[in-house]
Amino acid sequence: MYQQILVGLSVLLCSPLLANGGKVLVFPFDGSHWINMKVLIDELHSRGHEVTVVRPSDSWYIKPESPQYKSITVNSSGGFEDGFGSFATRLMNMLREGASVWARLSLEYEVVKLLYQIHVKQLQFVVDMFEDTKLMQSLRDAKYDVVLTDPATGPGVLMAHRLGLPLVFNVRWTVQGEGHPVIAPSPLSYCPIQFTELTDKMTFPQRVGNVLYYFFLCCQIWYAVEPNYKPFVHRHFGDDVHYMELFQAADIWLMRNDFTLEFPRPTMPNIVYMAGFQCKPSKPLSKELEDFVQSSGEHGIIVMTFGTLVEEIPEDIAEDIAAAFAQLPQKVLWRHKGKRPSTLGNNTLLLDWLPQNDLLGHSKTRLFVAHGGTNGVQEAIYHGVPLVGLPLMFDQHDNFFRMKVRGVAKVLDIATMNKDNFLEALKEVLYDPTYREKMKALSDLHRDQPTKPLDRAMFWIEFVMRHKGAAHLKTESYKMSKIQYHSIDVLVFLLAVILLMFTVFISAVKFLWRRVFSRSKVKKE
């Protein structure tokens, strides 16, 4: 009888969740982006929502089966594991060959070329879905409440508009770069363009550089994005539709950022900041790892990883890193899948995988050596662990520059890194207490919020589901041309009116002057 009562109460407690649960269609971006999208999916599932994830058949991280979601596997090539892995290796080798201007330009070209190839594959993925009439009909019949997507590529955006569904972004990057300039006013006088390594306090030469880099970014968009998305959108949505309008029409932008990392700047009502939503208190380590950590004594441990994209690094870099670690009293946990360095010390443990969040939250962690991915940087902020940075590509240099400006990180150029300068950087961050003190202060700022970032994200996803969108928060600015947005047409009109009034005034003065002059002449005669 007692057990029956408990079962009945459980059913009653769960029934509101089941009754109010919505249907969420998710188009993730693979690789490290999937890690934070999976956090949102798990939380949506725990709140009683039905989640369906669309994935290509050659997906890298996204598994076809999970207790937290159903999946739709499209028999199409949308993955990019091989491309990223080989690109990361090629990038590091190019950097080590020299740091000349030509080398840097070559790197920029390689990045743009890679992005072009990714967009080609992702749009083919969408084409394969659009042409599968059975699949499209099943998506319509499912009657989803919202599409959740990462707009670093376009499949989720394009599919949401084809299905006529509300759209929520899990966003840091769009196809045109960092998310803010796409939707919010971004004056170049104090909003630095990504990758420029500038702050919001720019000198005149820096502002010139910021503007020039803006035009360089426009050239990248013209080369890698426009040739792919523009004809695709015109073909499927009409010649009068610009592809970025489809991105800008998203109801809510869940921004994987906040102002502990970002510089103060204009924002919009439908941008919701949720930086660190994937961060959480550390869990106990396995016995083997805990024993190793505890063996460090008062010196503590160093954690090192290059994230999901880079599993192996060039042997000469690995040798220098291992040799530097060997000269420290700290114990080191290093995620490294390559050849075991010959200079590896007894204080360093190599791992194929490590529990990054749990190690960063451990009381004995003194330093985090990382590549500068957003997830890792935010976890370091959350746990108050100072950084040594070896950024490689994409936003990593930008992320570490912002940490350097705040005095919580020492950043090295992998092109010029060697055992000596790496060891010097490690010792500086380990033994200069200001790094830890400033990171602790930054961590306090990040944690001091009225609601948790993940709860905030869930509220706005569910808000869009309840209200079938968030049209009242969306600006109309994205529907304007640049001439309308900057009121150039109004200025031209007002100037024309002023010119017309001035012309009329001059004409009237001339007319009156002639009349007066002619009368005075008649009188004299």
ABEGO torsion letter per residue (X at the ends): XAAAAAAAAAAAAAAAAAAABBBBBBBBBBEAAAAAAAAAAAAAAAAGBBBBBBBBAABAABBABBAABBBBBBBBBABAAAAAAAAAAAAAAAAAAEABAAAAAAAAAAAAAAAAAAAAAAAAAAAAAAABAAAAAAAAAAGBABBBBBAABAAAAAAAAAAGBBBBBBBABBAAEBAAAAABBBBAAABBBBGAGBBABBBAAAAAAAAAAAAAAAAAAAAAAAAAAAAAAAAAAEAABBAAAAAAABABBBBBBBAAABBBBBBBAABBBABGAABBBBBBBBAAAAAAAAAAEAAEBBBBBAEAABABBBAAAAAAAAAAAAABABBBBBBBABBBBAABBAABBBBABBBAAAAAABAABABBBBAGBAAAAAAAAAAGBBBBBBBABEAAAAAAAAAAAAGABBBBBAAABBAAAAAAAAAAAAABAAAAAAAAAAAAAAABBABBAAAAAAAAAAAAAAAGEBAAABBAAAABBAAAAAGAAAAAAAAAAAAAAAAAAAAAAAAAAAAAAAAAAAAAX
